[in-house]
């Protein structure tokens, strides 16, 4: 039975408190999803209200993780339910606590900047991008950047890291990226760069296409007609975005 106030689980065979890495990664993925959605809303639409709500939710969640018990953090509860059918992978709790403290400080900074003082600017985007990067690396690759910082501090030695990354081991031959793999990735990126450099004709809304005359001749509309936002874009308040996407800027 876990304590109400505490950090990490006591598991036989582990000399330090541990956490289930599968739950931790799932929780990072859940938080990353909502963080990315609110970041996109602020970046593309200019609506910072979802960001303010998420900052408060993030701070509450991480406060519970750090100062009460990770078991009772909402994101960890949801993650536990999501991976309930998977065998646990135990990792050391001390380095996770350090990593989460970094996230908590970033959330505290965002609370002061955007929620309390309503500061809108590059510093917010930088902090958000940092949080997104940390959560993405955790959820997608199982790489805890904060844990690596913890392990690099004097007198600190992380134990039981995910994938045995704290211990020295010889990678299996299948884990190595050879010259052929490097060439494939380089070729792929070169092709996508070439594709991205091409100019594609802007898609025109069907609602603004000129009607075909019965004799088979077209009646081309004017530029102003072509760039008139349709009703759905007006209703959503996305006139400017519609114009941007239809090459009317």
VMD Tcl script that draws the C-alpha trace (Angstrom):
set ca {
  {0.00 0.00 0.00}
  {1.52 3.32 -1.07}
  {1.82 6.24 1.29}
  {-0.42 9.24 0.67}
  {2.55 11.62 0.92}
  {5.67 10.31 -0.76}
  {7.60 10.02 -3.97}
  {8.11 6.70 -5.69}
  {7.28 3.10 -4.91}
  {9.22 0.67 -2.72}
  {9.78 -2.43 -4.83}
  {11.71 -5.51 -3.74}
  {15.11 -5.68 -5.41}
  {15.47 -1.91 -5.86}
  {17.49 0.03 -3.30}
  {15.91 3.38 -4.21}
  {12.27 4.42 -4.72}
  {11.14 3.72 -8.27}
  {8.47 4.76 -10.74}
  {6.86 2.85 -13.60}
  {8.52 4.19 -16.76}
  {5.54 3.13 -18.88}
  {3.24 5.33 -16.81}
  {5.72 8.20 -16.89}
  {6.03 8.10 -20.68}
  {2.28 7.80 -21.16}
  {1.70 10.79 -18.87}
  {4.29 12.78 -20.82}
  {2.47 11.90 -24.05}
  {-0.87 13.03 -22.63}
  {0.57 16.33 -21.47}
  {2.42 16.80 -24.75}
  {-0.82 16.39 -26.73}
  {-2.63 19.13 -24.83}
  {0.46 21.36 -24.71}
  {0.89 21.11 -28.47}
  {-2.78 21.92 -29.07}
  {-2.64 25.04 -26.93}
  {0.70 26.07 -28.44}
  {-0.78 25.73 -31.94}
  {-3.80 27.79 -30.90}
  {-1.54 30.59 -29.69}
  {0.85 30.39 -32.65}
  {-1.56 30.08 -35.56}
  {-4.74 31.71 -34.26}
  {-3.40 34.11 -31.65}
  {-5.75 32.70 -28.99}
  {-3.84 32.43 -25.70}
  {-6.81 31.46 -23.54}
  {-6.24 27.67 -24.00}
  {-2.58 28.23 -23.12}
  {-3.50 29.96 -19.86}
  {-5.85 27.12 -18.93}
  {-3.23 24.50 -19.73}
  {-0.53 26.30 -17.74}
  {-2.74 26.18 -14.64}
  {-3.60 22.52 -15.25}
  {0.07 21.64 -15.84}
  {1.18 23.43 -12.68}
  {-1.47 21.71 -10.54}
  {-0.54 18.31 -11.96}
  {3.19 18.76 -11.35}
  {2.63 20.24 -7.90}
  {0.79 17.06 -6.93}
  {3.58 14.97 -8.46}
  {6.35 16.74 -6.58}
  {4.82 17.70 -3.24}
  {2.12 15.08 -2.64}
  {2.54 11.83 -4.57}
  {2.88 11.06 -8.30}
  {0.20 8.40 -7.90}
  {-2.43 11.09 -7.39}
  {-1.49 13.41 -10.26}
  {-4.35 13.42 -12.82}
  {-2.07 12.76 -15.79}
  {-0.40 9.85 -14.01}
  {-3.80 8.35 -13.13}
  {-4.89 8.57 -16.78}
  {-1.55 7.11 -17.88}
  {-1.85 4.26 -15.38}
  {-5.23 3.36 -16.83}
  {-3.87 3.52 -20.40}
  {-0.96 1.12 -19.74}
  {-2.66 -1.05 -17.12}
  {-2.22 -4.16 -19.28}
  {1.57 -3.72 -19.66}
  {4.26 -5.08 -17.38}
  {5.87 -2.25 -15.37}
  {9.40 -1.05 -16.12}
  {10.83 0.32 -12.90}
  {13.17 3.31 -13.05}
  {14.79 5.38 -10.31}
  {12.54 8.06 -8.81}
  {15.19 10.60 -7.66}
  {16.22 11.62 -11.19}
  {12.57 11.86 -12.27}
  {11.86 14.18 -9.37}
  {14.69 16.44 -10.50}
  {13.42 16.40 -14.09}
  {9.86 17.18 -13.03}
  {11.13 20.03 -10.85}
  {12.47 21.63 -14.04}
  {9.04 21.33 -15.62}
  {7.41 22.74 -12.49}
  {9.70 25.80 -12.55}
  {8.92 26.38 -16.24}
  {5.20 26.17 -15.48}
  {5.63 28.60 -12.59}
  {7.37 31.04 -14.93}
  {4.53 30.73 -17.45}
  {1.96 31.30 -14.71}
  {3.68 34.56 -13.77}
  {4.16 35.70 -17.36}
  {1.02 34.79 -19.24}
  {-1.65 34.08 -16.60}
  {-0.93 36.77 -14.02}
  {0.71 39.51 -16.10}
  {-0.73 38.64 -19.53}
  {2.69 38.99 -21.17}
  {2.55 37.94 -24.83}
  {5.88 37.62 -26.60}
  {8.84 35.50 -27.66}
  {9.76 34.51 -24.10}
  {6.44 32.65 -23.77}
  {7.01 30.78 -27.01}
  {10.54 29.88 -25.92}
  {9.35 28.45 -22.59}
  {6.50 26.57 -24.31}
  {8.85 25.18 -26.95}
  {11.21 24.01 -24.20}
  {8.41 22.19 -22.38}
  {7.20 20.63 -25.63}
  {10.71 19.43 -26.45}
  {11.21 17.85 -23.03}
  {7.83 16.08 -23.11}
  {8.30 14.94 -26.70}
  {11.69 13.37 -26.00}
  {10.26 11.66 -22.92}
  {7.15 10.25 -24.59}
  {8.50 9.47 -28.06}
  {12.05 8.28 -27.36}
  {12.08 7.52 -23.64}
  {14.86 10.09 -23.23}
  {14.60 12.05 -19.99}
  {16.67 15.18 -20.58}
  {16.29 16.29 -16.96}
  {17.54 12.88 -15.80}
  {20.67 13.29 -17.91}
  {21.27 16.70 -16.34}
  {20.79 15.13 -12.90}
  {23.30 12.41 -13.73}
  {25.86 15.02 -14.84}
  {25.72 16.97 -11.55}
  {28.59 16.47 -9.08}
  {27.84 13.79 -6.54}
  {24.77 12.56 -8.37}
  {24.43 9.12 -9.89}
  {21.11 8.11 -11.40}
  {20.14 4.47 -10.93}
  {17.79 2.23 -12.86}
  {17.36 4.48 -15.90}
  {15.00 3.59 -18.73}
  {16.53 1.11 -21.15}
  {19.57 0.74 -18.91}
  {20.94 4.05 -20.17}
  {22.63 4.77 -16.81}
  {24.78 1.68 -17.11}
  {27.56 1.10 -19.62}
  {26.57 -1.52 -22.15}
  {27.54 -2.62 -25.64}
  {24.73 -1.92 -28.15}
  {23.42 -4.86 -30.14}
  {24.49 -4.74 -33.82}
  {20.88 -4.13 -34.86}
  {20.84 -0.92 -32.79}
  {23.61 0.71 -34.78}
  {22.94 3.07 -37.68}
  {25.28 2.11 -40.51}
  {26.36 4.06 -43.59}
  {23.43 2.71 -45.61}
  {20.92 3.94 -43.03}
  {22.56 7.36 -42.94}
  {22.45 7.53 -46.75}
  {18.75 6.60 -46.79}
  {17.84 9.34 -44.30}
  {19.97 11.91 -46.12}
  {18.35 11.00 -49.46}
  {14.88 11.16 -47.93}
  {15.52 14.63 -46.47}
  {16.99 15.83 -49.77}
  {13.90 14.65 -51.67}
  {11.54 16.30 -49.19}
  {13.59 19.51 -49.37}
  {13.29 19.45 -53.14}
  {9.55 18.85 -52.95}
  {9.14 21.65 -50.43}
  {11.02 24.07 -52.67}
  {8.54 23.62 -55.51}
  {5.75 26.12 -56.04}
  {2.29 24.54 -55.96}
  {-0.80 26.34 -57.26}
  {-3.05 27.53 -54.50}
  {-6.27 25.59 -54.08}
  {-9.32 27.63 -54.87}
  {-12.57 27.30 -53.01}
  {-15.30 25.54 -54.98}
  {-17.72 28.13 -53.70}
  {-15.88 30.84 -55.64}
  {-15.34 28.96 -58.91}
  {-17.14 30.57 -61.85}
  {-20.11 28.67 -63.19}
  {-19.74 27.11 -66.62}
  {-21.97 28.59 -69.28}
  {-24.34 26.28 -71.11}
  {-22.34 26.87 -74.31}
  {-19.27 25.44 -72.58}
  {-17.40 28.75 -72.07}
  {-16.18 29.86 -68.65}
  {-16.94 33.17 -67.04}
  {-13.80 33.87 -65.00}
  {-14.39 35.74 -61.77}
  {-12.39 38.70 -60.67}
  {-9.54 38.45 -58.16}
  {-11.72 40.02 -55.49}
  {-14.40 37.40 -56.08}
  {-11.87 34.57 -55.89}
  {-10.46 35.88 -52.64}
  {-13.80 36.44 -50.95}
  {-13.88 34.12 -47.88}
  {-16.78 31.64 -47.88}
  {-19.48 31.75 -45.24}
  {-18.02 28.96 -43.11}
  {-14.67 30.79 -42.78}
  {-16.46 34.00 -41.81}
  {-18.57 32.13 -39.24}
  {-15.45 30.64 -37.68}
  {-13.65 33.99 -37.68}
  {-10.93 32.55 -39.93}
  {-11.14 34.97 -42.84}
  {-7.45 35.89 -42.71}
  {-6.35 32.27 -42.40}
  {-8.55 31.30 -45.34}
  {-7.01 34.05 -47.46}
  {-3.53 32.94 -46.43}
  {-4.24 29.30 -47.35}
  {-5.74 30.33 -50.71}
  {-2.86 32.58 -51.74}
  {-4.86 35.76 -51.36}
  {-2.29 37.62 -49.29}
}
mol new
graphics top color blue
foreach p $ca { graphics top sphere $p radius 0.5 }
foreach p [lrange $ca 0 end-1] q [lrange $ca 1 end] { graphics top cylinder $p $q radius 0.2 }
display resetview
